[in-house]
Amino acid sequence: MRRAFSGLFGRFFARAYLERYYGFACFSPIDGNPTAISKRMRVARLPGRGSELPDWVCGGPKRLAIAEAKGTSQPGTGAGGGRPGPIKTAEGQIQGVVIEKLLGSGSKKRWTALSTKGWAVMSRWGAELPPRDAFLFALDPETRGEQPSNHDRDEMIQDVARSHVGHLLAGMGYGELASPLLVGQLSGASRPPEAASLDLDGEAETTYLGVPVGSLQART
């Protein structure tokens, strides 16, 4: 039970930390080797690396990263000298994979590793008996690969955002809507996008292209 709570808290605090301080809003899970984020983007383990996979590919404004969350209650992971053991493990997981994008044209298309930031975030939860303060440690290693162009980076951030929304829809039971966002991981016909307007007090009316989700009594 303690290990389960540590893992749950670790993921919660890692996502909150990355969202609040670095602007990451989208998190697509890494759940296999390779993990397809889109038809043109994937996460793959480097040859010879047998470590566990990190947790997510993260996307935010003009930034992309691979992230691993660690949670622990052990006393030896406090603010002493050196890196805590869970952080060392997380760093190995991050540097054991690469983000790849399908680049080139025609028959010359190939998967190319593109370098990005990694984030290892460890939280140790506090305890009353014995007295133990809560503690957070973050490390930001780089991953291997070529430096991505701004265009490639922006496309990959868009793919992470689409995957993030797809997983949310799938978890809510909207498999039909999630299917076109999850690289064929689900089956079912997709609904065509519809125009929807958003009207807020003090703001100009904005029209979006999307699909309403949920039971709506009225739509505009």
Salt bridges, closest charged atoms under 4 A:
ASP55 OD1 - ARG11 NH2 3.31
GLU68 OE2 - LYS70 NZ 3.21
GLU91 OE1 - ARG83 NH1 2.83
GLU100 OE1 - ARG42 NE 2.65
ASP140 OD2 - LYS117 NZ 3.53
GLU142 OE2 - LYS117 NZ 2.92
ASP152 OD1 - LYS101 NZ 3.38
ASP154 OD2 - LYS62 NZ 3.49
ASP154 OD1 - ARG153 NH2 3.21
GLU155 OE2 - ARG40 NH1 3.44
GLU155 OE1 - LYS101 NZ 2.72
GLU155 OE2 - HIS151 NE2 3.05
ASP159 OD2 - ARG40 NE 2.79
GLU194 OE2 - ARG191 NH2 2.99
GLU194 OE1 - ARG219 NH1 3.70
